Amino acid sequence: MRIRATVAAVSGALALSALAVPAAQADDTAASYRADVAKVRQAALAASDRAPAAEDKPYALNVSFSNFKIAKAVKVGTTNHVATTVTYTLTHGADVKINAADFVTDPLIYRGSATAPDNMLYGNKPAKCTATSATTANCKGTIDVYPGSHELINTDAGTWRAAAEATAFNGQDPDAEVFDITKVGYKGQSGLGTTLMQRFSKLTVNASPEPVKKGKTITVTGKLSRANWERGTYNGYVQQPVKLQFRKKNSNTYTTVKTIKTNATGDLKTTVKATQDGYFRYTFAGTTTTPAATAAGDFVDVQ
Protein backbone atom coordinates (compact mmCIF):
# COMPACT_ATOMS: atom_id res chain seq x y z
CA MET A 1 0.00 0.00 0.00
CA ARG A 2 1.43 3.33 -1.06
CA ILE A 3 1.49 6.96 -0.10
CA ARG A 4 3.40 9.54 -2.10
CA ALA A 5 3.34 12.75 -0.13
CA THR A 6 5.34 15.32 1.77
CA VAL A 7 5.90 14.59 5.47
CA ALA A 8 7.39 16.37 8.43
CA ALA A 9 8.65 15.38 11.86
CA VAL A 10 6.19 16.29 14.62
CA SER A 11 7.68 15.88 18.10
CA GLY A 12 9.56 12.84 16.88
CA ALA A 13 6.57 11.53 14.95
CA LEU A 14 6.37 10.86 11.25
CA ALA A 15 3.48 12.91 9.87
CA LEU A 16 2.05 13.06 6.36
CA SER A 17 0.56 16.10 4.70
CA ALA A 18 -1.81 14.01 2.59
CA LEU A 19 -4.29 11.23 3.22
CA ALA A 20 -3.41 7.64 2.57
CA VAL A 21 -4.01 6.31 -0.93
CA PRO A 22 -4.76 2.60 -0.49
CA ALA A 23 -3.92 0.10 -3.20
CA ALA A 24 -6.78 -1.01 -5.40
CA GLN A 25 -6.48 -4.54 -4.00
CA ALA A 26 -6.96 -3.47 -0.39
CA ASP A 27 -10.42 -4.22 1.04
CA ASP A 28 -12.77 -1.57 2.44
CA THR A 29 -11.70 -2.26 6.03
CA ALA A 30 -8.05 -1.71 5.17
CA ALA A 31 -8.84 1.45 3.23
CA SER A 32 -10.90 2.81 6.13
CA TYR A 33 -8.22 2.06 8.72
CA ARG A 34 -5.53 3.79 6.70
CA ALA A 35 -7.70 6.81 5.97
CA ASP A 36 -8.64 7.23 9.64
CA VAL A 37 -5.03 7.07 10.77
CA ALA A 38 -4.01 9.48 8.02
CA LYS A 39 -6.55 12.07 9.19
CA VAL A 40 -5.05 12.03 12.66
CA ARG A 41 -1.52 12.17 11.29
CA GLN A 42 -2.43 15.07 9.03
CA ALA A 43 -3.90 16.98 11.95
CA ALA A 44 -0.73 16.44 13.96
CA LEU A 45 1.32 17.86 11.11
CA ALA A 46 -0.95 20.85 10.58
CA ALA A 47 -0.85 21.67 14.30
CA SER A 48 2.94 21.52 14.33
CA ASP A 49 3.04 24.58 12.11
CA ARG A 50 1.08 26.59 14.67
CA ALA A 51 1.31 27.22 18.39
CA PRO A 52 2.29 24.27 20.57
CA ALA A 53 -1.04 24.53 22.40
CA ALA A 54 -3.12 24.20 19.23
CA GLU A 55 -6.54 22.83 20.19
CA ASP A 56 -7.24 20.79 17.06
CA LYS A 57 -4.50 18.22 17.24
CA PRO A 58 -4.13 14.73 18.73
CA TYR A 59 -2.25 14.46 21.98
CA ALA A 60 1.17 12.82 22.07
CA LEU A 61 0.59 9.14 22.74
CA ASN A 62 2.93 7.68 25.35
CA VAL A 63 4.49 4.93 23.24
CA SER A 64 7.83 4.12 21.65
CA PHE A 65 9.12 1.50 19.23
CA SER A 66 12.23 -0.69 19.20
CA ASN A 67 13.66 -4.01 17.97
CA PHE A 68 12.28 -3.33 14.49
CA LYS A 69 13.00 -6.25 12.18
CA ILE A 70 12.32 -6.51 8.46
CA ALA A 71 13.78 -8.57 5.62
CA LYS A 72 17.18 -7.43 4.39
CA ALA A 73 15.70 -7.07 0.91
CA VAL A 74 12.21 -6.98 -0.62
CA LYS A 75 12.21 -8.42 -4.14
CA VAL A 76 9.40 -7.06 -6.26
CA GLY A 77 8.43 -8.10 -9.79
CA THR A 78 5.95 -6.49 -12.17
CA THR A 79 2.56 -7.92 -11.19
CA ASN A 80 2.46 -10.12 -8.08
CA HIS A 81 1.56 -8.77 -4.66
CA VAL A 82 4.50 -8.95 -2.24
CA ALA A 83 3.93 -9.06 1.53
CA THR A 84 6.90 -8.65 3.84
CA THR A 85 6.61 -9.49 7.54
CA VAL A 86 7.74 -6.91 10.09
CA THR A 87 8.13 -7.32 13.85
CA TYR A 88 8.83 -4.75 16.54
CA THR A 89 8.48 -4.04 20.24
CA LEU A 90 5.89 -1.52 21.42
CA THR A 91 6.55 0.10 24.79
CA HIS A 92 3.69 2.12 26.25
CA GLY A 93 2.47 3.92 29.31
CA ALA A 94 0.10 2.16 31.69
CA ASP A 95 -2.68 4.48 30.52
CA VAL A 96 -2.44 3.27 26.89
CA LYS A 97 -4.94 0.48 26.26
CA ILE A 98 -3.35 -1.47 23.43
CA ASN A 99 -6.12 -4.10 23.54
CA ALA A 100 -8.83 -1.55 22.82
CA ALA A 101 -10.74 -2.20 19.60
CA ASP A 102 -9.85 1.24 18.26
CA PHE A 103 -6.14 1.19 19.09
CA VAL A 104 -4.03 0.59 15.99
CA THR A 105 -0.32 0.36 15.33
CA ASP A 106 1.44 -0.38 12.08
CA PRO A 107 4.88 -0.48 10.47
CA LEU A 108 5.83 1.50 7.38
CA ILE A 109 8.85 2.06 5.18
CA TYR A 110 9.81 5.20 3.34
CA ARG A 111 12.17 6.16 0.52
CA GLY A 112 14.30 9.24 1.10
CA SER A 113 14.24 11.32 4.27
CA ALA A 114 11.66 11.18 7.05
CA THR A 115 10.88 14.86 6.59
CA ALA A 116 10.40 14.66 2.81
CA PRO A 117 10.08 11.06 1.60
CA ASP A 118 9.73 10.23 -2.07
CA ASN A 119 7.44 7.29 -1.37
CA MET A 120 5.96 5.36 1.56
CA LEU A 121 4.62 1.81 1.86
CA TYR A 122 2.32 0.38 4.52
CA GLY A 123 0.45 -2.83 5.30
CA ASN A 124 -3.15 -3.56 4.32
CA LYS A 125 -4.03 -4.19 7.97
CA PRO A 126 -2.77 -2.98 11.35
CA ALA A 127 -0.13 -4.98 13.17
CA LYS A 128 -1.21 -7.53 15.78
CA CYS A 129 0.36 -7.14 19.22
CA THR A 130 0.79 -9.58 22.07
CA ALA A 131 1.46 -8.15 25.53
CA THR A 132 4.67 -9.35 27.18
CA SER A 133 4.25 -7.20 30.29
CA ALA A 134 1.98 -4.43 31.56
CA THR A 135 3.80 -1.89 29.39
CA THR A 136 5.38 -3.82 26.50
CA ALA A 137 4.13 -5.87 23.58
CA ASN A 138 5.54 -7.75 20.62
CA CYS A 139 3.92 -6.62 17.38
CA LYS A 140 3.78 -8.25 13.96
CA GLY A 141 2.60 -6.64 10.75
CA THR A 142 3.31 -6.54 7.04
CA ILE A 143 4.40 -4.18 4.31
CA ASP A 144 2.23 -4.84 1.25
CA VAL A 145 3.46 -3.95 -2.22
CA TYR A 146 1.35 -4.02 -5.40
CA PRO A 147 3.64 -3.31 -8.37
CA GLY A 148 0.79 -3.81 -10.81
CA SER A 149 -0.91 -0.76 -9.27
CA HIS A 150 2.11 1.44 -10.04
CA GLU A 151 3.08 1.86 -6.40
CA LEU A 152 6.74 1.98 -7.39
CA ILE A 153 8.84 3.74 -9.98
CA ASN A 154 12.24 2.45 -11.06
CA THR A 155 14.18 5.02 -9.05
CA ASP A 156 12.51 3.71 -5.90
CA ALA A 157 14.89 0.74 -6.03
CA GLY A 158 17.51 0.88 -3.29
CA THR A 159 17.54 1.66 0.40
CA TRP A 160 14.30 2.34 2.28
CA ARG A 161 14.03 3.29 5.95
CA ALA A 162 11.62 1.94 8.51
CA ALA A 163 9.17 3.59 10.90
CA ALA A 164 6.17 2.69 13.04
CA GLU A 165 3.16 4.54 14.38
CA ALA A 166 0.35 4.06 16.88
CA THR A 167 -3.06 5.70 17.18
CA ALA A 168 -5.51 5.49 20.10
CA PHE A 169 -8.90 6.71 18.89
CA ASN A 170 -10.44 6.37 22.38
CA GLY A 171 -13.98 6.05 21.05
CA GLN A 172 -13.65 8.91 18.56
CA ASP A 173 -14.83 8.27 14.99
CA PRO A 174 -13.11 10.42 12.34
CA ASP A 175 -16.14 9.99 10.06
CA ALA A 176 -18.69 11.04 12.67
CA GLU A 177 -20.45 14.41 12.58
CA VAL A 178 -18.73 15.29 15.83
CA PHE A 179 -15.09 14.25 16.06
CA ASP A 180 -12.94 15.52 18.93
CA ILE A 181 -9.38 14.94 17.74
CA THR A 182 -7.94 16.23 21.00
CA LYS A 183 -9.12 12.97 22.60
CA VAL A 184 -7.14 10.92 20.07
CA GLY A 185 -3.54 9.96 20.80
CA TYR A 186 -0.90 9.59 18.07
CA LYS A 187 2.82 8.82 17.90
CA GLY A 188 5.10 8.02 14.99
CA GLN A 189 8.78 7.15 15.10
CA SER A 190 11.16 7.04 12.13
CA GLY A 191 14.67 5.71 11.59
CA LEU A 192 13.99 2.27 13.05
CA GLY A 193 15.88 0.28 10.42
CA THR A 194 16.47 -0.21 6.70
CA THR A 195 15.67 -2.60 3.89
CA LEU A 196 16.43 -2.81 0.18
CA MET A 197 13.58 -2.52 -2.31
CA GLN A 198 14.81 -4.48 -5.33
CA ARG A 199 13.68 -4.91 -8.93
CA PHE A 200 13.25 -8.67 -9.37
CA SER A 201 15.74 -10.16 -11.82
CA LYS A 202 15.76 -13.03 -14.32
CA LEU A 203 18.69 -14.77 -15.97
CA THR A 204 18.68 -17.25 -18.87
CA VAL A 205 21.31 -19.42 -20.56
CA ASN A 206 21.58 -21.47 -23.73
CA ALA A 207 24.66 -23.47 -24.73
CA SER A 208 24.86 -24.72 -28.32
CA PRO A 209 25.27 -26.72 -30.45
CA GLU A 210 23.94 -29.80 -28.67
CA PRO A 211 25.49 -32.32 -29.06
CA VAL A 212 28.96 -31.08 -29.97
CA LYS A 213 32.22 -32.78 -30.90
CA LYS A 214 35.10 -32.55 -28.45
CA GLY A 215 37.40 -29.64 -29.22
CA LYS A 216 34.75 -27.72 -31.13
CA THR A 217 33.37 -24.33 -30.10
CA ILE A 218 30.37 -23.96 -27.81
CA THR A 219 28.50 -20.65 -27.90
CA VAL A 220 26.81 -19.71 -24.64
CA THR A 221 24.13 -17.03 -24.83
CA GLY A 222 21.73 -15.61 -22.27
CA LYS A 223 20.01 -12.52 -20.97
CA LEU A 224 19.91 -10.66 -17.67
CA SER A 225 16.70 -8.69 -17.19
CA ARG A 226 14.96 -6.99 -14.29
CA ALA A 227 11.52 -5.62 -13.48
CA ASN A 228 10.59 -2.27 -14.96
CA TRP A 229 7.99 -1.08 -12.45
CA GLU A 230 6.85 1.79 -14.64
CA ARG A 231 6.16 -0.32 -17.76
CA GLY A 232 5.20 -3.58 -16.09
CA THR A 233 7.78 -5.48 -18.16
CA TYR A 234 11.24 -7.00 -17.80
CA ASN A 235 14.03 -5.11 -19.52
CA GLY A 236 17.71 -5.90 -20.01
CA TYR A 237 20.11 -4.94 -17.22
CA VAL A 238 23.04 -3.44 -19.11
CA GLN A 239 26.80 -3.49 -18.49
CA GLN A 240 26.58 -5.89 -15.55
CA PRO A 241 29.26 -8.50 -14.72
CA VAL A 242 27.97 -12.05 -15.01
CA LYS A 243 29.90 -15.26 -14.38
CA LEU A 244 29.81 -18.21 -16.77
CA GLN A 245 30.09 -21.42 -14.76
CA PHE A 246 30.46 -25.09 -15.65
CA ARG A 247 29.57 -28.29 -13.80
CA LYS A 248 30.83 -31.68 -14.90
CA LYS A 249 28.31 -34.44 -15.48
CA ASN A 250 27.75 -36.38 -12.22
CA SER A 251 29.23 -33.53 -10.19
CA ASN A 252 27.40 -31.14 -7.85
CA THR A 253 29.95 -28.32 -8.01
CA TYR A 254 30.05 -25.41 -10.44
CA THR A 255 33.32 -23.64 -11.19
CA THR A 256 33.68 -20.23 -12.79
CA VAL A 257 34.97 -20.29 -16.37
CA LYS A 258 35.02 -16.54 -17.03
CA THR A 259 33.25 -13.26 -16.25
CA ILE A 260 31.65 -11.20 -19.01
CA LYS A 261 29.38 -8.16 -19.08
CA THR A 262 25.88 -7.78 -20.45
CA ASN A 263 25.60 -5.64 -23.59
CA ALA A 264 23.41 -2.61 -24.23
CA THR A 265 20.26 -4.78 -24.19
CA GLY A 266 21.21 -7.07 -21.32
CA ASP A 267 22.24 -9.93 -23.59
CA LEU A 268 25.18 -12.27 -22.95
CA LYS A 269 27.33 -14.14 -25.45
CA THR A 270 30.66 -15.92 -25.20
CA THR A 271 32.42 -19.03 -26.49
CA VAL A 272 34.31 -21.93 -24.92
CA LYS A 273 35.88 -25.16 -26.18
CA ALA A 274 34.00 -28.42 -25.74
CA THR A 275 35.97 -30.71 -23.42
CA GLN A 276 33.50 -32.94 -21.58
CA ASP A 277 29.81 -33.49 -20.83
CA GLY A 278 28.38 -31.02 -18.39
CA TYR A 279 26.19 -28.05 -17.58
CA PHE A 280 26.74 -24.37 -18.33
CA ARG A 281 25.03 -21.60 -16.44
CA TYR A 282 25.25 -17.86 -15.88
CA THR A 283 25.15 -16.35 -12.39
CA PHE A 284 24.73 -12.71 -11.34
CA ALA A 285 25.82 -11.52 -7.88
CA GLY A 286 23.23 -8.72 -7.64
CA THR A 287 23.38 -5.03 -6.72
CA THR A 288 21.61 -2.88 -4.14
CA THR A 289 18.79 -2.27 -6.62
CA THR A 290 18.59 -5.75 -8.16
CA PRO A 291 18.77 -9.18 -6.48
CA ALA A 292 21.13 -11.99 -7.43
CA ALA A 293 20.01 -14.42 -10.12
CA THR A 294 21.27 -17.75 -11.40
CA ALA A 295 20.13 -19.53 -14.53
CA ALA A 296 19.35 -23.25 -14.47
CA GLY A 297 22.21 -25.26 -15.95
CA ASP A 298 22.03 -26.15 -19.66
CA PHE A 299 23.46 -29.60 -20.46
CA VAL A 300 25.83 -30.12 -23.37
CA ASP A 301 26.63 -33.61 -24.66
CA VAL A 302 30.27 -33.70 -25.84
CA GLN A 303 30.99 -36.54 -28.25
C-alpha positions as CSV (number, residue, x, y, z in Angstrom):
1,M,0.0,0.0,0.0
2,R,1.4,3.3,-1.1
3,I,1.5,7.0,-0.1
4,R,3.4,9.5,-2.1
5,A,3.3,12.8,-0.1
6,T,5.3,15.3,1.8
7,V,5.9,14.6,5.5
8,A,7.4,16.4,8.4
9,A,8.6,15.4,11.9
10,V,6.2,16.3,14.6
11,S,7.7,15.9,18.1
12,G,9.6,12.8,16.9
13,A,6.6,11.5,15.0
14,L,6.4,10.9,11.2
15,A,3.5,12.9,9.9
16,L,2.0,13.1,6.4
17,S,0.6,16.1,4.7
18,A,-1.8,14.0,2.6
19,L,-4.3,11.2,3.2
20,A,-3.4,7.6,2.6
21,V,-4.0,6.3,-0.9
22,P,-4.8,2.6,-0.5
23,A,-3.9,0.1,-3.2
24,A,-6.8,-1.0,-5.4
25,Q,-6.5,-4.5,-4.0
26,A,-7.0,-3.5,-0.4
27,D,-10.4,-4.2,1.0
28,D,-12.8,-1.6,2.4
29,T,-11.7,-2.3,6.0
30,A,-8.1,-1.7,5.2
31,A,-8.8,1.5,3.2
32,S,-10.9,2.8,6.1
33,Y,-8.2,2.1,8.7
34,R,-5.5,3.8,6.7
35,A,-7.7,6.8,6.0
36,D,-8.6,7.2,9.6
37,V,-5.0,7.1,10.8
38,A,-4.0,9.5,8.0
39,K,-6.6,12.1,9.2
40,V,-5.0,12.0,12.7
41,R,-1.5,12.2,11.3
42,Q,-2.4,15.1,9.0
43,A,-3.9,17.0,12.0
44,A,-0.7,16.4,14.0
45,L,1.3,17.9,11.1
46,A,-0.9,20.9,10.6
47,A,-0.9,21.7,14.3
48,S,2.9,21.5,14.3
49,D,3.0,24.6,12.1
50,R,1.1,26.6,14.7
51,A,1.3,27.2,18.4
52,P,2.3,24.3,20.6
53,A,-1.0,24.5,22.4
54,A,-3.1,24.2,19.2
55,E,-6.5,22.8,20.2
56,D,-7.2,20.8,17.1
57,K,-4.5,18.2,17.2
58,P,-4.1,14.7,18.7
59,Y,-2.3,14.5,22.0
60,A,1.2,12.8,22.1
61,L,0.6,9.1,22.7
62,N,2.9,7.7,25.4
63,V,4.5,4.9,23.2
64,S,7.8,4.1,21.7
65,F,9.1,1.5,19.2
66,S,12.2,-0.7,19.2
67,N,13.7,-4.0,18.0
68,F,12.3,-3.3,14.5
69,K,13.0,-6.3,12.2
70,I,12.3,-6.5,8.5
71,A,13.8,-8.6,5.6
72,K,17.2,-7.4,4.4
73,A,15.7,-7.1,0.9
74,V,12.2,-7.0,-0.6
75,K,12.2,-8.4,-4.1
76,V,9.4,-7.1,-6.3
77,G,8.4,-8.1,-9.8
78,T,5.9,-6.5,-12.2
79,T,2.6,-7.9,-11.2
80,N,2.5,-10.1,-8.1
81,H,1.6,-8.8,-4.7
82,V,4.5,-9.0,-2.2
83,A,3.9,-9.1,1.5
84,T,6.9,-8.6,3.8
85,T,6.6,-9.5,7.5
86,V,7.7,-6.9,10.1
87,T,8.1,-7.3,13.9
88,Y,8.8,-4.8,16.5
89,T,8.5,-4.0,20.2
90,L,5.9,-1.5,21.4
91,T,6.5,0.1,24.8
92,H,3.7,2.1,26.2
93,G,2.5,3.9,29.3
94,A,0.1,2.2,31.7
95,D,-2.7,4.5,30.5
96,V,-2.4,3.3,26.9
97,K,-4.9,0.5,26.3
98,I,-3.4,-1.5,23.4
99,N,-6.1,-4.1,23.5
100,A,-8.8,-1.5,22.8
101,A,-10.7,-2.2,19.6
102,D,-9.8,1.2,18.3
103,F,-6.1,1.2,19.1
104,V,-4.0,0.6,16.0
105,T,-0.3,0.4,15.3
106,D,1.4,-0.4,12.1
107,P,4.9,-0.5,10.5
108,L,5.8,1.5,7.4
109,I,8.8,2.1,5.2
110,Y,9.8,5.2,3.3
111,R,12.2,6.2,0.5
112,G,14.3,9.2,1.1
113,S,14.2,11.3,4.3
114,A,11.7,11.2,7.1
115,T,10.9,14.9,6.6
116,A,10.4,14.7,2.8
117,P,10.1,11.1,1.6
118,D,9.7,10.2,-2.1
119,N,7.4,7.3,-1.4
120,M,6.0,5.4,1.6
121,L,4.6,1.8,1.9
122,Y,2.3,0.4,4.5
123,G,0.4,-2.8,5.3
124,N,-3.2,-3.6,4.3
125,K,-4.0,-4.2,8.0
126,P,-2.8,-3.0,11.4
127,A,-0.1,-5.0,13.2
128,K,-1.2,-7.5,15.8
129,C,0.4,-7.1,19.2
130,T,0.8,-9.6,22.1
131,A,1.5,-8.2,25.5
132,T,4.7,-9.4,27.2
133,S,4.2,-7.2,30.3
134,A,2.0,-4.4,31.6
135,T,3.8,-1.9,29.4
136,T,5.4,-3.8,26.5
137,A,4.1,-5.9,23.6
138,N,5.5,-7.7,20.6
139,C,3.9,-6.6,17.4
140,K,3.8,-8.2,14.0
141,G,2.6,-6.6,10.7
142,T,3.3,-6.5,7.0
143,I,4.4,-4.2,4.3
144,D,2.2,-4.8,1.3
145,V,3.5,-4.0,-2.2
146,Y,1.3,-4.0,-5.4
147,P,3.6,-3.3,-8.4
148,G,0.8,-3.8,-10.8
149,S,-0.9,-0.8,-9.3
150,H,2.1,1.4,-10.0
151,E,3.1,1.9,-6.4
152,L,6.7,2.0,-7.4
153,I,8.8,3.7,-10.0
154,N,12.2,2.5,-11.1
155,T,14.2,5.0,-9.1
156,D,12.5,3.7,-5.9
157,A,14.9,0.7,-6.0
158,G,17.5,0.9,-3.3
159,T,17.5,1.7,0.4
160,W,14.3,2.3,2.3
161,R,14.0,3.3,5.9
162,A,11.6,1.9,8.5
163,A,9.2,3.6,10.9
164,A,6.2,2.7,13.0
165,E,3.2,4.5,14.4
166,A,0.3,4.1,16.9
167,T,-3.1,5.7,17.2
168,A,-5.5,5.5,20.1
169,F,-8.9,6.7,18.9
170,N,-10.4,6.4,22.4
171,G,-14.0,6.1,21.0
172,Q,-13.7,8.9,18.6
173,D,-14.8,8.3,15.0
174,P,-13.1,10.4,12.3
175,D,-16.1,10.0,10.1
176,A,-18.7,11.0,12.7
177,E,-20.4,14.4,12.6
178,V,-18.7,15.3,15.8
179,F,-15.1,14.3,16.1
180,D,-12.9,15.5,18.9
181,I,-9.4,14.9,17.7
182,T,-7.9,16.2,21.0
183,K,-9.1,13.0,22.6
184,V,-7.1,10.9,20.1
185,G,-3.5,10.0,20.8
186,Y,-0.9,9.6,18.1
187,K,2.8,8.8,17.9
188,G,5.1,8.0,15.0
189,Q,8.8,7.2,15.1
190,S,11.2,7.0,12.1
191,G,14.7,5.7,11.6
192,L,14.0,2.3,13.1
193,G,15.9,0.3,10.4
194,T,16.5,-0.2,6.7
195,T,15.7,-2.6,3.9
196,L,16.4,-2.8,0.2
197,M,13.6,-2.5,-2.3
198,Q,14.8,-4.5,-5.3
199,R,13.7,-4.9,-8.9
200,F,13.3,-8.7,-9.4
201,S,15.7,-10.2,-11.8
202,K,15.8,-13.0,-14.3
203,L,18.7,-14.8,-16.0
204,T,18.7,-17.2,-18.9
205,V,21.3,-19.4,-20.6
206,N,21.6,-21.5,-23.7
207,A,24.7,-23.5,-24.7
208,S,24.9,-24.7,-28.3
209,P,25.3,-26.7,-30.4
210,E,23.9,-29.8,-28.7
211,P,25.5,-32.3,-29.1
212,V,29.0,-31.1,-30.0
213,K,32.2,-32.8,-30.9
214,K,35.1,-32.6,-28.5
215,G,37.4,-29.6,-29.2
216,K,34.7,-27.7,-31.1
217,T,33.4,-24.3,-30.1
218,I,30.4,-24.0,-27.8
219,T,28.5,-20.6,-27.9
220,V,26.8,-19.7,-24.6
221,T,24.1,-17.0,-24.8
222,G,21.7,-15.6,-22.3
223,K,20.0,-12.5,-21.0
224,L,19.9,-10.7,-17.7
225,S,16.7,-8.7,-17.2
226,R,15.0,-7.0,-14.3
227,A,11.5,-5.6,-13.5
228,N,10.6,-2.3,-15.0
229,W,8.0,-1.1,-12.5
230,E,6.9,1.8,-14.6
231,R,6.2,-0.3,-17.8
232,G,5.2,-3.6,-16.1
233,T,7.8,-5.5,-18.2
234,Y,11.2,-7.0,-17.8
235,N,14.0,-5.1,-19.5
236,G,17.7,-5.9,-20.0
237,Y,20.1,-4.9,-17.2
238,V,23.0,-3.4,-19.1
239,Q,26.8,-3.5,-18.5
240,Q,26.6,-5.9,-15.6
241,P,29.3,-8.5,-14.7
242,V,28.0,-12.1,-15.0
243,K,29.9,-15.3,-14.4
244,L,29.8,-18.2,-16.8
245,Q,30.1,-21.4,-14.8
246,F,30.5,-25.1,-15.6
247,R,29.6,-28.3,-13.8
248,K,30.8,-31.7,-14.9
249,K,28.3,-34.4,-15.5
250,N,27.7,-36.4,-12.2
251,S,29.2,-33.5,-10.2
252,N,27.4,-31.1,-7.8
253,T,29.9,-28.3,-8.0
254,Y,30.0,-25.4,-10.4
255,T,33.3,-23.6,-11.2
256,T,33.7,-20.2,-12.8
257,V,35.0,-20.3,-16.4
258,K,35.0,-16.5,-17.0
259,T,33.2,-13.3,-16.3
260,I,31.6,-11.2,-19.0
261,K,29.4,-8.2,-19.1
262,T,25.9,-7.8,-20.5
263,N,25.6,-5.6,-23.6
264,A,23.4,-2.6,-24.2
265,T,20.3,-4.8,-24.2
266,G,21.2,-7.1,-21.3
267,D,22.2,-9.9,-23.6
268,L,25.2,-12.3,-22.9
269,K,27.3,-14.1,-25.4
270,T,30.7,-15.9,-25.2
271,T,32.4,-19.0,-26.5
272,V,34.3,-21.9,-24.9
273,K,35.9,-25.2,-26.2
274,A,34.0,-28.4,-25.7
275,T,36.0,-30.7,-23.4
276,Q,33.5,-32.9,-21.6
277,D,29.8,-33.5,-20.8
278,G,28.4,-31.0,-18.4
279,Y,26.2,-28.1,-17.6
280,F,26.7,-24.4,-18.3
281,R,25.0,-21.6,-16.4
282,Y,25.2,-17.9,-15.9
283,T,25.2,-16.3,-12.4
284,F,24.7,-12.7,-11.3
285,A,25.8,-11.5,-7.9
286,G,23.2,-8.7,-7.6
287,T,23.4,-5.0,-6.7
288,T,21.6,-2.9,-4.1
289,T,18.8,-2.3,-6.6
290,T,18.6,-5.8,-8.2
291,P,18.8,-9.2,-6.5
292,A,21.1,-12.0,-7.4
293,A,20.0,-14.4,-10.1
294,T,21.3,-17.8,-11.4
295,A,20.1,-19.5,-14.5
296,A,19.4,-23.3,-14.5
297,G,22.2,-25.3,-16.0
298,D,22.0,-26.1,-19.7
299,F,23.5,-29.6,-20.5
300,V,25.8,-30.1,-23.4
301,D,26.6,-33.6,-24.7
302,V,30.3,-33.7,-25.8
303,Q,31.0,-36.5,-28.2
